[in-house]
């Protein structure tokens, strides 16, 4: 359909009035499903949660499972109806080019009405009117973080259905890989009689297959199996495109709450434009959602172009030069002036000299369509930003500058110049830390010195202290980590939960004590791990002038090891930028202090054991997660301490060679969130080293109280089984 310049604003306003019609298409009030139609999954979830807290386990399992399956069926129904109604009304559109320009708007509305009726009829065959209403953001968050499986884990344990409990625990853990206690639970389920390896299945695996393919492709590359790598990268590209289309279809089909009409109400076209631009923005956000690995906060930037880059190199090394040319031309659609890609294209052309057909191979049609559509949507969105005060955050790095209107580019250039001027003048907007902690207190431990304070670290409530450990103590802890960490708390030398390019090992104080009781490590080394934590607590309490008694929230000896052969071209981090007690949203600079974040954490500390590795620097950033404000190079006995809130976003650069070990500690002023594992270890030591044999038990009482936040507050033991808990770790 040809669009002339004078119709573009009307097109922006009209194109997705369809979405508005969809919103009202199923606005019934009944909350009950009739004639086998799908019921509202949010209502089923509420019923399940209420039954859970009444300890009505059968009903809780029934309603929680129904809420999950109903939501899944609703999403499938939306996608099916989206595909069925995709061409509805096309005959109306085909007539627009020849229609009288004055009737163009009516023609568009006619097309919209036809599509709306198709969707209303299709979805109405499967879902009740109430099921078509929008759900709250809280419900979306619960399902997005897989919290229903957190409830189901305890529910099935209480029903003595351990295989289902294990499956629910594993499914929750995949999306919450830093959840240390859930990881511990999984290890305990593995030791239970009747629980088989097949029980540990991710029930949401269908939405994550592109990540499995991505990891498989990286693994094939690391072993130089280029033929297999080509297949896996192709699979990954295709699945990524498939998941993106699924997400975009849900944007179109999901009901939306109509915004309230303001007092200074604008015209129908402006309001319709807001709706249509919101829909386009939702579709663009799919790039970020698909590029974000489960359990991660930030997306892997340039996810699709990155896959294409790997694919064309694998094709070249596998001898498929024609395929390499096709893939490289596809990559050039994203970055047409990239010098490395252009040089590679020249190399391929020279290698294919005489094969004209292969040399002239064009880009993949599906990638060309993807890029073309994305550029069209971006032009409309940037038009909305420039002319309709619409807010849009571009998810892509490859967006060409000419897509952005000149007026916006001028504004951005002016803002950039102002920022550079401020930086030249040394100006900095200071973050306000309302935690009640104030850096600058005395250092009560002999031999410990302040290396960097707030000023040196360009921030608030930050410090680097040296001399906390001697070299011999570092050596002992490194030896402890070498012997024990691989059988520590659940990672056991597996790939890091934060990156596929590293192995991750961890050890807690209690686990170290038990290993010493088994004769696997020296008891003196396990006690040293405990004693060092006490020293760090004294330092943190004094230097940050704690206003309340401090308690250990968690202590974890962590080692990250670079996987040989998987470091070339690496662009990710060992640990993505995050905040320890809230969920950071870089686009808005907001940090939400809510589950699944560890909202009880007040102070954080990292004590380093060694420096004989490459990479692995600790760094602070601004709230945008990209502006690095300070870097700290690890070394034996160096302690980084800071408040756990939004003034201190931080991360770890990639460990590209060797093994990096550090003791991570978190402190809280809330006594009921103290580390009960640590207290158990202390009680065992107080009993003069006697081995206390305890069988496994799930601490369902504490889990009942804390399933919403994924944290366990109680840690009591009984004679049945070692408890299964629910705390999660961020660092």
C-alpha positions as CSV (number, residue, x, y, z in Angstrom):
1,X,0.0,0.0,0.0
2,X,1.5,3.3,-1.1
3,X,1.6,6.0,1.6
4,X,2.1,9.6,0.8
5,X,3.8,12.1,3.1
6,X,0.6,13.9,3.9
7,X,-1.1,10.8,5.2
8,X,1.7,9.6,7.5
9,X,0.4,11.2,10.7
10,X,-3.1,9.8,10.0
11,X,-1.5,6.4,9.3
12,X,0.3,6.5,12.6
13,X,-2.9,7.4,14.3
14,X,-5.1,4.8,12.5
15,X,-2.9,1.8,12.0
16,X,-3.4,0.4,15.4
17,X,-6.8,1.7,16.5
18,X,-7.3,-2.0,15.9
19,X,-5.6,-2.6,19.2
20,X,-8.1,-0.3,20.9
21,X,-11.0,-2.3,19.4
22,X,-9.4,-5.5,20.6
23,X,-9.3,-4.1,24.1
24,X,-13.0,-3.7,24.3
25,X,-13.8,-6.8,22.2
26,X,-14.1,-9.1,25.3
27,X,-14.9,-6.8,28.1
28,X,-17.4,-9.0,29.9
29,X,-17.7,-9.0,33.7
30,X,-18.3,-12.6,34.5
31,X,-15.4,-14.2,36.5
32,X,-16.6,-17.8,35.8
33,X,-15.7,-20.0,32.9
34,X,-18.7,-21.4,31.1
35,X,-19.1,-24.1,28.5
36,X,-15.5,-25.2,28.9
37,X,-14.1,-21.7,28.1
38,X,-10.8,-20.6,29.7
39,X,-11.2,-18.9,33.1
40,X,-9.1,-15.9,34.2
41,X,-5.7,-17.3,35.1
42,X,-5.1,-14.5,37.6
43,X,-8.2,-15.5,39.6
44,X,-7.0,-19.2,39.6
45,X,-3.6,-18.0,40.9
46,X,-5.2,-16.0,43.7
47,X,-7.2,-19.0,44.7
48,X,-4.1,-21.2,44.7
49,X,-2.1,-18.7,46.8
50,X,-5.0,-18.4,49.3
51,X,-5.2,-22.2,49.6
52,X,-1.4,-22.3,50.0
53,X,-1.5,-20.0,53.1
54,X,-4.4,-22.0,54.5
55,X,-2.2,-25.1,54.1
56,X,-4.9,-26.7,51.9
57,X,-2.2,-28.4,49.8
58,X,-4.5,-30.3,47.5
59,X,-6.4,-27.2,46.5
60,X,-3.3,-25.1,46.3
61,X,-1.7,-27.6,43.8
62,X,-4.9,-27.8,41.8
63,X,-5.4,-24.0,41.4
64,X,-1.7,-23.2,40.9
65,X,-1.4,-25.8,38.2
66,X,-4.6,-24.6,36.6
67,X,-3.3,-21.0,36.6
68,X,-0.1,-22.0,34.8
69,X,-1.9,-24.3,32.2
70,X,-4.7,-21.7,31.6
71,X,-2.2,-18.9,31.0
72,X,-0.3,-21.1,28.6
73,X,-3.5,-22.1,26.7
74,X,-4.5,-18.4,26.5
75,X,-1.2,-17.4,25.0
76,X,-1.5,-20.2,22.5
77,X,-5.0,-19.1,21.6
78,X,-3.9,-15.6,21.1
79,X,-1.1,-16.7,18.8
80,X,-3.4,-19.0,16.8
81,X,-6.0,-16.2,16.4
82,X,-3.4,-13.7,15.4
83,X,-2.3,-16.0,12.6
84,X,-5.8,-16.8,11.5
85,X,-6.8,-13.1,11.4
86,X,-3.6,-11.8,9.8
87,X,-5.1,-11.4,6.4
88,X,-8.6,-10.5,7.4
89,X,-9.7,-7.3,5.7
90,X,-6.9,-7.3,3.2
91,X,-9.4,-6.8,0.4
92,X,-10.3,-3.5,2.1
93,X,-6.7,-2.4,2.2
94,X,-6.1,-3.2,-1.5
95,X,-8.8,-0.6,-2.4
96,X,-7.2,2.3,-0.5
97,X,-4.7,3.2,-3.2
98,X,-7.5,3.9,-5.7
99,X,-10.0,5.4,-3.1
100,X,-10.8,9.0,-2.8
101,X,-8.2,10.6,-0.4
102,X,-11.1,12.1,1.6
103,X,-12.4,8.6,2.4
104,X,-9.0,7.1,3.2
105,X,-9.6,7.2,7.0
106,X,-12.9,5.5,6.7
107,X,-11.3,2.7,4.6
108,X,-8.7,2.2,7.3
109,X,-11.4,2.0,9.9
110,X,-13.3,-0.5,7.8
111,X,-10.2,-2.7,7.6
112,X,-9.7,-2.4,11.4
113,X,-13.3,-3.4,12.1
114,X,-13.0,-6.6,9.9
115,X,-9.8,-7.6,11.8
116,X,-11.4,-6.9,15.2
117,X,-14.4,-9.0,14.4
118,X,-12.2,-11.9,13.3
119,X,-10.2,-11.7,16.5
120,X,-13.2,-11.3,18.8
121,X,-14.8,-14.4,17.2
122,X,-11.7,-16.5,17.2
123,X,-10.6,-15.8,20.8
124,X,-14.2,-15.9,22.1
125,X,-14.4,-19.5,21.0
126,X,-11.8,-20.5,23.6
127,X,-11.8,-18.0,26.4
128,X,-14.5,-16.5,28.7
129,X,-15.0,-12.7,28.6
130,X,-13.4,-12.3,32.0
131,X,-10.3,-14.2,30.8
132,X,-9.8,-11.6,28.1
133,X,-9.5,-8.7,30.6
134,X,-6.0,-7.3,31.4
135,X,-4.2,-8.7,34.4
136,X,-2.4,-6.6,36.9
137,X,1.3,-5.8,36.6
138,X,1.8,-7.7,39.9
139,X,0.4,-10.9,38.3
140,X,2.6,-10.4,35.2
141,X,5.6,-10.0,37.5
142,X,4.7,-13.1,39.5
143,X,4.6,-15.3,36.3
144,X,7.6,-13.5,34.8
145,X,9.7,-14.4,37.8
146,X,8.1,-17.9,37.9
147,X,7.0,-17.5,41.5
148,X,4.1,-19.9,41.0
149,X,6.7,-22.7,40.9
150,X,8.1,-21.4,44.2
151,X,4.8,-22.1,45.8
152,X,4.4,-25.4,44.0
153,X,7.8,-26.6,45.3
154,X,6.6,-26.4,48.9
155,X,3.1,-27.6,48.0
156,X,4.3,-30.8,46.4
157,X,6.8,-31.4,49.2
158,X,3.9,-31.3,51.7
159,X,1.9,-33.7,49.5
160,X,4.9,-36.0,49.5
161,X,5.2,-35.7,45.7
162,X,9.0,-35.3,45.6
163,X,9.4,-35.7,41.8
164,X,7.0,-32.9,41.2
165,X,8.6,-30.8,43.9
166,X,12.0,-31.2,42.3
167,X,10.6,-30.2,38.9
168,X,9.0,-27.1,40.3
169,X,12.2,-26.2,42.2
170,X,14.3,-26.7,39.0
171,X,11.9,-24.6,36.9
172,X,12.0,-21.7,39.4
173,X,15.8,-21.9,39.7
174,X,16.4,-21.6,35.9
175,X,14.9,-18.1,36.1
176,X,16.5,-17.3,39.4
177,X,20.0,-18.9,39.1
178,X,21.5,-16.8,41.9
179,X,18.9,-18.3,44.4
180,X,21.4,-20.1,46.6
181,X,18.8,-21.8,48.9
182,X,16.8,-23.0,46.0
183,X,20.0,-24.5,44.6
184,X,20.6,-26.1,47.9
185,X,17.0,-27.5,47.8
186,X,17.6,-29.0,44.4
187,X,20.8,-30.8,45.7
188,X,18.7,-32.1,48.6
189,X,16.0,-33.3,46.3
190,X,18.7,-35.2,44.3
191,X,19.6,-37.1,47.4
192,X,16.0,-38.1,48.2
193,X,14.8,-41.6,47.5
194,X,12.4,-41.7,44.6
195,X,13.6,-38.6,42.9
196,X,15.2,-39.3,39.6
197,X,17.3,-37.2,37.3
198,X,14.4,-37.0,34.8
199,X,12.4,-35.1,37.5
200,X,14.7,-32.0,37.1
201,X,13.0,-30.7,34.0
202,X,12.4,-27.1,33.2
203,X,8.7,-26.8,32.6
204,X,9.1,-23.5,30.8
205,X,11.8,-24.8,28.5
206,X,9.8,-24.2,25.3
207,X,10.4,-20.4,25.6
208,X,14.1,-20.7,26.2
209,X,15.2,-23.1,23.4
210,X,17.2,-20.4,21.6
211,X,19.4,-20.1,24.7
212,X,20.0,-23.9,24.7
213,X,21.0,-23.6,21.1
214,X,23.2,-20.6,21.8
215,X,25.1,-22.5,24.5
216,X,25.4,-25.6,22.2
217,X,26.8,-23.5,19.4
218,X,29.4,-21.9,21.7
219,X,30.3,-25.4,22.9
220,X,30.7,-26.7,19.4
221,X,33.0,-23.7,18.5
222,X,35.1,-24.3,21.6
223,X,35.8,-27.8,20.3
224,X,36.4,-26.6,16.7
225,X,33.5,-28.7,15.4
226,X,32.6,-26.2,12.8
227,X,30.1,-28.3,10.9
228,X,28.1,-28.8,14.1
229,X,28.6,-25.1,15.0
230,X,27.1,-24.0,11.7
231,X,24.0,-26.2,12.4
232,X,23.6,-24.9,16.0
233,X,24.1,-21.3,15.0
234,X,21.5,-21.6,12.3
235,X,19.1,-23.3,14.7
236,X,19.7,-20.4,17.2
237,X,19.0,-17.7,14.6
238,X,15.8,-19.4,13.5
239,X,14.6,-20.0,17.1
240,X,15.5,-16.4,18.0
241,X,13.4,-15.1,15.1
242,X,10.6,-17.5,16.1
243,X,10.5,-16.3,19.7
244,X,10.6,-12.7,18.6
245,X,7.5,-13.3,16.4
246,X,5.8,-15.0,19.2
247,X,6.4,-12.0,21.5
248,X,5.3,-9.5,18.8
249,X,2.1,-11.4,18.3
250,X,1.3,-11.3,22.0
251,X,1.9,-7.5,21.9
252,X,-0.9,-7.3,19.4
253,X,-3.3,-9.7,21.0
254,X,-2.9,-8.9,24.7
255,X,-5.6,-6.6,26.2
256,X,-4.5,-3.2,27.4
257,X,-6.0,-0.8,29.9
258,X,-7.1,2.3,28.1
259,X,-5.5,5.4,29.7
260,X,-7.8,7.8,31.4
261,X,-8.8,10.9,29.4
262,X,-7.0,13.9,30.8
263,X,-8.7,17.3,31.4
264,X,-6.9,18.8,28.4
265,X,-8.0,15.9,26.2
266,X,-6.4,15.8,22.8
267,X,-8.1,14.8,19.6
268,X,-9.0,11.2,18.6
269,X,-6.0,11.0,16.2
270,X,-3.5,12.0,19.0
271,X,-5.0,9.5,21.4
272,X,-5.0,6.8,18.8
273,X,-1.4,7.6,17.9
274,X,-0.5,7.1,21.6
275,X,-2.0,3.6,21.5
276,X,-0.4,2.7,18.2
277,X,3.0,3.9,19.2
278,X,2.7,2.0,22.5
279,X,2.0,-1.1,20.5
280,X,5.1,-0.5,18.2
281,X,7.2,0.1,21.3
282,X,6.0,-3.2,22.8
283,X,7.1,-4.9,19.6
284,X,10.5,-3.3,19.7
285,X,10.8,-4.3,23.4
286,X,10.6,-8.0,22.2
287,X,14.2,-7.6,21.1
288,X,15.2,-7.0,24.7
289,X,13.0,-9.7,26.1
290,X,14.2,-12.4,23.7
291,X,17.9,-11.3,24.2
292,X,17.6,-11.6,28.0
293,X,18.7,-15.0,29.4
294,X,16.3,-16.3,32.1
295,X,17.4,-15.0,35.5
296,X,19.3,-12.0,34.0
297,X,18.3,-8.4,34.4
298,X,20.1,-7.1,31.3
299,X,19.9,-8.3,27.7
300,X,22.8,-9.6,25.6
301,X,23.3,-6.6,23.3
302,X,23.2,-7.1,19.6
303,X,22.0,-10.6,20.1
304,X,20.9,-11.4,16.6
305,X,23.9,-9.7,14.9
306,X,26.2,-11.5,17.3
307,X,24.7,-14.8,16.1
308,X,25.2,-13.9,12.5
309,X,28.8,-13.0,13.1
310,X,29.5,-16.3,14.7
311,X,27.6,-18.1,12.0
312,X,29.5,-16.7,9.0
313,X,32.9,-17.4,10.7
314,X,31.8,-21.0,11.4
315,X,30.5,-21.4,7.8
316,X,33.8,-20.1,6.4
317,X,35.8,-22.5,8.6
318,X,33.5,-25.4,7.7
319,X,34.1,-24.7,4.0
320,X,30.6,-23.3,3.2
321,X,31.7,-20.1,1.5
322,X,28.4,-19.4,-0.2
323,X,26.6,-19.7,3.1
324,X,29.2,-17.4,4.7
325,X,28.6,-14.8,2.0
326,X,24.9,-14.9,2.6
327,X,25.2,-14.6,6.4
328,X,27.8,-11.8,6.1
329,X,25.5,-9.9,3.8
330,X,22.8,-10.3,6.4
331,X,25.1,-9.0,9.1
332,X,26.0,-6.0,6.9
333,X,22.3,-5.0,6.9
334,X,22.8,-4.2,10.5
335,X,26.2,-2.6,10.2
336,X,26.7,-1.7,6.5
337,X,30.0,0.3,7.1
338,X,31.6,-2.1,9.6
339,X,35.3,-2.3,8.4
340,X,35.8,-5.9,9.7
341,X,32.7,-7.2,7.9
342,X,33.7,-5.4,4.7
343,X,37.2,-6.9,4.9
344,X,35.8,-10.3,5.4
345,X,33.5,-9.9,2.5
346,X,36.5,-9.0,0.3
347,X,38.3,-12.1,1.5
348,X,35.3,-14.3,0.7
349,X,34.9,-12.8,-2.7
350,X,38.6,-13.4,-3.5
351,X,38.3,-16.9,-2.3
352,X,35.3,-17.5,-4.5
353,X,36.8,-15.9,-7.5
354,X,35.2,-17.4,-10.6
355,X,32.1,-18.5,-8.8
356,X,29.9,-15.5,-9.7
357,X,26.7,-17.1,-8.4
358,X,28.2,-17.5,-4.9
359,X,29.8,-14.0,-4.9
360,X,26.4,-12.4,-5.7
361,X,24.5,-14.3,-3.1
362,X,22.2,-11.8,-1.2
363,X,21.3,-11.7,2.4
364,X,18.8,-14.1,4.0
365,X,15.3,-13.0,3.1
366,X,14.1,-13.4,6.7
367,X,16.9,-11.2,8.0
368,X,16.2,-8.6,5.3
369,X,12.5,-8.6,6.3
370,X,13.4,-8.3,10.0
371,X,15.7,-5.3,9.4
372,X,13.3,-3.5,7.0
373,X,10.3,-3.9,9.4
374,X,12.4,-2.7,12.4
375,X,13.5,0.4,10.5
376,X,9.9,1.2,9.5
377,X,8.8,0.9,13.1
378,X,11.7,2.9,14.5
379,X,10.9,5.8,12.0
380,X,7.4,5.9,13.3
381,X,8.5,5.8,17.0
382,X,11.1,8.5,16.5
383,X,8.5,10.6,14.7
384,X,6.3,10.2,17.8
385,X,9.2,11.2,20.0
386,X,9.9,14.3,18.0
387,X,6.3,15.4,17.4
388,X,4.0,13.7,19.9
389,X,6.1,13.8,23.1
390,X,6.2,9.9,23.1
391,X,8.8,8.1,25.2
392,X,10.7,5.4,23.5
393,X,13.9,3.5,24.5
394,X,15.6,1.9,21.4
395,X,16.7,-1.6,22.2
396,X,19.2,-1.8,19.4
397,X,22.7,-0.5,19.0
398,X,22.7,-0.8,15.2
399,X,19.9,1.8,14.5
400,X,21.2,4.1,11.8
401,X,21.4,7.8,12.6
402,X,19.3,8.9,9.7
403,X,16.3,7.1,11.2
404,X,16.2,9.7,13.9
405,X,14.7,13.1,13.0
406,X,17.1,16.0,12.8
407,X,15.3,17.8,15.6
408,X,15.9,14.9,18.0
409,X,19.5,14.6,17.0
410,X,20.1,18.3,17.6
411,X,18.6,17.9,21.1
412,X,20.8,14.9,21.9
413,X,23.9,16.7,20.6
414,X,23.2,19.6,22.9
415,X,22.7,17.3,25.9
416,X,25.9,15.4,25.1
417,X,27.8,18.7,24.9
418,X,26.4,19.8,28.2
419,X,27.4,16.5,29.8
420,X,31.0,16.7,28.4
421,X,31.2,20.3,29.7
422,X,30.2,19.2,33.1
423,X,32.7,16.3,33.0
424,X,35.5,18.8,32.0
425,X,34.6,21.0,34.9
426,X,34.6,18.0,37.2
427,X,31.0,18.3,38.1
428,X,29.1,15.3,39.3
429,X,25.6,14.8,40.5
430,X,26.0,13.2,43.9
431,X,23.7,10.3,44.7
432,X,21.9,10.6,48.0
433,X,22.2,7.4,50.1
434,X,19.2,7.2,52.6
435,X,20.5,4.0,54.1
436,X,21.5,5.7,57.3
437,X,25.2,4.5,56.9
438,X,28.0,7.0,56.7
439,X,31.4,6.1,55.4
440,X,34.5,7.5,57.2
441,X,34.5,5.8,60.5
442,X,37.6,4.4,62.3
443,X,39.5,1.3,61.2
444,X,39.8,-0.8,64.4
445,X,41.9,-3.6,63.0
446,X,45.7,-3.3,63.1
447,X,47.5,-3.4,59.8
448,X,44.4,-2.6,57.7
449,X,44.6,0.7,55.7
450,X,42.1,2.7,53.6
451,X,43.3,2.6,50.0
452,X,40.3,4.4,48.4
453,X,37.4,6.2,49.9
454,X,34.2,7.9,48.4
455,X,36.3,10.5,46.6
456,X,38.7,8.0,45.1
457,X,35.9,5.7,44.0
458,X,33.7,8.6,42.7
459,X,30.7,7.6,44.7
460,X,28.9,7.4,48.0
461,X,29.5,5.0,50.9
462,X,32.2,3.0,49.1
463,X,35.7,2.0,50.3
464,X,38.7,-0.2,49.5
465,X,40.7,-1.5,52.4
466,X,44.0,-3.4,52.1
467,X,45.8,-5.6,54.6
468,X,42.7,-7.5,55.8
469,X,44.4,-10.9,55.0
470,X,48.1,-11.9,55.1
471,X,49.6,-13.8,52.2
472,X,49.6,-17.0,54.2
473,X,45.9,-16.6,55.0
474,X,45.2,-16.1,51.3
475,X,47.1,-19.2,50.5
476,X,45.2,-21.2,53.0
477,X,41.9,-20.0,51.7
478,X,42.9,-20.7,48.1
479,X,43.8,-24.2,49.1
480,X,40.5,-24.6,50.9
481,X,38.7,-23.4,47.8
482,X,40.7,-25.8,45.6
483,X,39.9,-28.8,47.8
484,X,36.3,-28.0,48.8
485,X,34.6,-25.5,46.5
486,X,34.0,-28.1,43.7
487,X,31.8,-30.0,46.1
488,X,30.6,-26.9,48.0
489,X,27.0,-25.6,47.7
490,X,25.7,-26.8,44.4
491,X,27.6,-25.2,41.5
492,X,30.3,-27.9,41.7
493,X,32.5,-26.5,39.0
494,X,29.6,-26.1,36.5
495,X,29.2,-23.3,34.1
496,X,28.6,-20.0,35.8
497,X,24.9,-18.9,36.2
498,X,26.0,-15.6,34.8
499,X,28.1,-16.5,31.7
500,X,28.7,-19.7,29.7
501,X,32.4,-18.8,29.4
502,X,33.3,-19.4,33.0
503,X,33.0,-22.1,35.7
504,X,31.6,-21.2,39.1
505,X,32.3,-22.8,42.4
506,X,31.0,-21.8,45.9
507,X,31.5,-22.7,49.5
508,X,29.6,-21.7,52.7
509,X,30.9,-21.7,56.2
510,X,28.6,-24.5,57.3
511,X,29.6,-26.6,54.2
512,X,33.3,-26.0,55.0
513,X,32.7,-27.2,58.6
514,X,30.9,-30.4,57.4
515,X,33.7,-31.1,54.9
516,X,36.2,-30.7,57.8
517,X,34.2,-33.2,59.9
518,X,34.4,-35.6,56.9
519,X,38.2,-35.1,56.8
520,X,38.2,-33.5,53.4
521,X,39.6,-30.2,54.6
522,X,41.4,-29.0,57.6
523,X,39.2,-27.8,60.5
524,X,41.6,-24.9,61.1
525,X,40.9,-23.7,57.5
526,X,37.2,-23.9,58.0
527,X,37.5,-21.9,61.2
528,X,39.7,-19.4,59.4
529,X,36.9,-18.9,56.8
530,X,34.5,-18.1,59.7
531,X,37.0,-15.9,61.6
532,X,37.7,-13.7,58.6
533,X,34.0,-13.1,58.2
534,X,34.0,-11.8,61.8
535,X,36.9,-9.5,61.0
536,X,35.1,-8.1,57.9
537,X,32.0,-7.5,60.0
538,X,34.0,-5.5,62.6
539,X,35.5,-3.4,59.8
540,X,32.2,-2.7,58.0
541,X,30.3,-1.9,61.3
542,X,33.0,0.6,62.3
543,X,33.8,2.2,58.9
544,X,30.2,2.7,57.8
545,X,29.2,3.8,61.4
546,X,26.3,1.3,61.6
547,X,23.3,2.8,63.3
548,X,21.9,-0.6,64.4
549,X,23.5,-4.0,65.3
550,X,24.7,-5.8,62.2
551,X,24.0,-9.5,61.4
552,X,25.5,-11.7,58.8
553,X,22.9,-12.2,56.0
554,X,25.1,-14.5,53.9
555,X,28.7,-15.5,53.5
556,X,30.0,-17.3,50.3
557,X,33.5,-18.2,49.1
558,X,33.2,-17.9,45.3
559,X,35.7,-18.9,42.6
560,X,35.2,-18.0,38.9
561,X,37.4,-19.8,36.4
562,X,37.8,-19.0,32.7
563,X,37.0,-22.0,30.4
564,X,39.9,-22.4,28.0
565,X,39.1,-22.1,24.4
566,X,36.0,-20.0,25.0
567,X,37.4,-16.5,25.6
568,X,38.1,-15.4,22.0
569,X,35.8,-12.5,21.0
570,X,34.1,-12.5,24.4
571,X,32.0,-9.4,25.1
572,X,30.0,-10.3,28.2
573,X,30.7,-9.8,31.9
574,X,31.6,-12.3,34.6
575,X,28.8,-10.8,36.6
576,X,26.3,-8.3,35.0
577,X,25.8,-4.9,36.7
578,X,23.2,-5.1,39.5
579,X,22.3,-3.7,42.9
580,X,22.3,-6.0,45.9
581,X,19.0,-5.1,47.5
582,X,16.8,-3.8,44.7
583,X,16.0,-4.5,41.0
584,X,17.8,-1.9,38.9
585,X,16.0,-0.5,35.8
586,X,18.7,1.3,33.9
587,X,16.3,3.0,31.4
588,X,14.5,4.9,34.2
589,X,17.3,4.9,36.7
590,X,14.9,3.4,39.2
591,X,15.7,0.6,41.6
592,X,12.7,-1.3,42.8
593,X,13.1,-2.6,46.3
594,X,10.9,-5.6,46.0
595,X,11.1,-9.4,45.5
596,X,13.0,-11.2,44.1
597,X,15.7,-8.7,45.3
598,X,17.3,-9.2,48.7
599,X,15.6,-6.2,50.2
600,X,17.0,-6.9,53.7
601,X,20.6,-6.5,52.7
602,X,22.2,-3.3,54.0
603,X,26.0,-3.6,53.6
604,X,28.0,-5.6,51.0
605,X,31.7,-6.7,51.1
606,X,34.0,-8.6,48.8
607,X,37.3,-9.8,50.1
608,X,39.8,-11.0,47.5
609,X,42.2,-14.0,47.8
610,X,44.4,-13.7,44.7
611,X,45.4,-11.7,41.6
612,X,47.0,-14.4,39.4
613,X,44.3,-14.3,36.7
614,X,43.3,-12.0,33.8
615,X,40.3,-9.8,33.9
616,X,37.9,-10.1,36.8
617,X,38.0,-6.5,37.9
618,X,35.3,-5.2,40.2
619,X,33.7,-2.0,39.0
620,X,31.0,0.5,40.1
621,X,28.7,2.2,37.6
622,X,26.2,4.9,37.4
623,X,22.5,3.8,37.4
624,X,22.6,3.6,33.7
625,X,24.8,0.4,34.2
626,X,27.1,1.6,31.4
627,X,29.0,4.6,32.8
628,X,31.8,3.1,34.9
629,X,32.6,5.3,37.8
630,X,35.4,3.3,39.4
631,X,37.4,0.0,39.0
632,X,39.1,-2.1,41.6
633,X,41.8,-4.6,40.8
634,X,41.6,-7.7,43.1
635,X,44.6,-8.6,45.2
636,X,45.2,-10.7,48.3
637,X,43.6,-9.2,51.4
638,X,41.9,-6.3,49.5
639,X,38.3,-5.6,50.7
640,X,35.7,-3.7,48.8
641,X,32.9,-2.5,51.1
642,X,29.8,-0.5,50.2
643,X,26.1,0.0,51.0
644,X,23.9,-2.4,49.2
645,X,21.4,0.1,47.8
646,X,20.9,1.9,44.5
647,X,23.8,4.3,44.9
648,X,26.2,1.4,44.3
649,X,25.5,-0.5,41.1
650,X,28.4,-2.9,40.4
651,X,29.6,-5.8,38.3
652,X,32.6,-7.9,37.5
653,X,34.5,-7.9,34.2
654,X,35.1,-11.2,32.3
655,X,37.6,-13.6,33.8
656,X,39.5,-14.5,30.6
657,X,42.3,-16.6,32.1
658,X,42.9,-18.3,35.4
659,X,40.8,-18.6,38.5
660,X,39.5,-15.7,40.6
661,X,38.5,-16.3,44.2
662,X,36.8,-14.0,46.7
663,X,34.8,-14.1,49.9
664,X,31.4,-12.3,49.4
665,X,29.6,-11.2,52.5
666,X,26.3,-9.4,53.0
667,X,25.1,-7.8,56.3
668,X,21.6,-6.8,57.5
669,X,20.2,-4.9,60.4
670,X,17.1,-7.1,60.4
671,X,17.7,-9.9,63.0
672,X,15.1,-12.3,61.4
673,X,17.1,-12.3,58.2
674,X,20.4,-13.3,59.8
675,X,22.4,-16.2,58.4
676,X,21.1,-19.2,60.3
677,X,23.5,-21.6,58.5
678,X,26.4,-19.6,60.0
679,X,24.8,-19.9,63.5
680,X,24.4,-23.6,63.0
681,X,28.1,-23.9,62.2
682,X,28.9,-21.9,65.4
683,X,26.7,-24.2,67.4
684,X,28.6,-27.2,66.1
685,X,31.9,-25.7,67.0
686,X,30.5,-24.8,70.4
687,X,29.7,-28.5,70.9
688,X,33.4,-29.1,70.7
689,X,33.4,-30.4,67.2
690,X,30.9,-33.2,67.7
691,X,29.3,-34.4,64.5
692,X,25.6,-33.7,64.5
693,X,23.8,-36.1,62.2
694,X,20.7,-34.6,60.7
695,X,18.4,-36.1,58.1
696,X,16.8,-34.0,55.4
697,X,13.7,-31.9,56.0
698,X,12.0,-29.1,54.2
699,X,11.4,-26.0,56.3
700,X,7.9,-25.6,55.0
701,X,6.8,-23.3,57.8
702,X,9.4,-20.6,56.9
703,X,8.7,-21.2,53.2
704,X,5.1,-20.6,53.8
705,X,5.9,-17.1,55.2
706,X,8.3,-16.1,52.5
707,X,7.3,-17.7,49.2
708,X,6.3,-14.4,47.8
709,X,9.8,-13.1,48.1
710,X,11.7,-16.3,47.5
711,X,13.4,-16.0,50.9
712,X,13.4,-18.2,53.9
713,X,13.3,-16.7,57.3
714,X,13.4,-19.7,59.5
715,X,16.1,-22.4,59.6
716,X,15.1,-24.9,62.2
717,X,15.8,-28.5,61.7
718,X,13.8,-31.6,62.6
719,X,14.4,-35.4,62.5
720,X,12.9,-36.0,59.1
721,X,15.0,-34.2,56.4
722,X,17.5,-31.4,56.0
723,X,15.4,-28.3,55.3
724,X,14.8,-27.0,51.8
725,X,14.8,-23.2,51.8
726,X,14.4,-20.2,49.5
727,X,17.0,-17.5,49.7
728,X,18.7,-16.2,46.6
729,X,22.2,-14.7,46.0
730,X,23.0,-11.8,43.7
731,X,26.8,-11.7,43.6
